[in-house]
């Protein structure tokens, strides 16, 4: 099972929120996931619009999970120390 860290779309039309999740590469965008690693709400003010569990992201990256470009930019924004060490 190839694991990937990516964004999972949630919320209603024009009020979308996103979860940073570890999932199987073949799972659909809004489908089942293994673990939630954080969240992002683009409509909130900048200082409160996201959260990332940096220790869990490091754990999954060390265990071979790949990270998508959008998820990487989100991790870089909220937990920059994770990508410097991996």
C-alpha positions in Angstrom: 0.0 0.0 0.0 1.6 3.2 -1.2 0.9 6.0 1.3 0.7 9.7 0.5 0.3 12.9 2.6 -2.3 15.1 0.9 -5.2 17.5 1.4 -8.7 16.1 1.9 -11.5 18.5 0.9 -14.3 19.1 3.4 -17.1 21.6 3.9 -19.8 22.9 1.6 -19.7 24.8 -1.6 -17.9 28.2 -1.2 -17.1 27.3 2.5 -14.4 24.7 2.0 -12.0 23.5 4.6 -9.2 21.0 4.2 -7.6 18.3 6.3 -4.0 17.2 5.9 -4.2 13.4 5.9 -2.2 10.2 5.3 -4.0 8.0 2.8 -3.6 5.3 0.3 -2.6 6.7 -3.1 -5.5 5.0 -4.8 -8.2 6.4 -2.5 -10.5 9.2 -3.8 -9.8 12.8 -2.6 -12.6 12.8 -0.1 -12.3 9.1 0.8 -11.1 7.1 3.7 -7.8 8.0 5.3 -5.3 6.5 7.8 -4.6 9.5 10.0 -5.4 13.2 10.2 -2.2 15.3 10.5 -3.7 18.8 10.5 -6.3 21.2 9.0 -6.5 24.3 7.0 -9.4 26.8 6.8 -8.6 29.4 4.1 -11.5 31.7 5.1 -10.2 32.4 8.7 -7.7 35.2 9.5 -4.1 34.2 8.7 -2.8 33.6 12.2 -5.6 31.0 13.1 -6.3 29.3 9.8 -4.3 26.1 10.1 -2.6 23.6 12.2 -0.1 20.7 11.5 1.1 17.9 13.8 4.8 18.2 13.0 5.8 15.1 14.9 3.3 12.9 13.1 4.3 14.3 9.7 7.9 13.5 10.4 6.9 10.0 11.4 5.1 9.3 8.2 7.8 10.8 6.0 10.4 8.6 7.7 8.2 5.5 7.1 8.1 6.2 3.3 5.0 8.3 2.8 5.3 10.7 -0.1 3.9 14.3 0.2 2.1 16.2 -2.5 3.1 19.7 -3.6 0.1 21.4 -2.1 0.5 19.5 1.2 4.2 20.4 1.2 3.5 24.1 0.9 1.0 23.9 3.8 3.5 22.0 6.0 6.2 24.5 5.1 3.9 27.4 6.2 2.8 25.9 9.5 5.7 23.6 10.6 8.8 24.6 8.6 11.1 22.6 10.8 9.7 19.3 9.5 10.9 19.7 5.9 14.3 21.0 6.9 15.1 17.8 8.8 13.7 15.3 6.3 
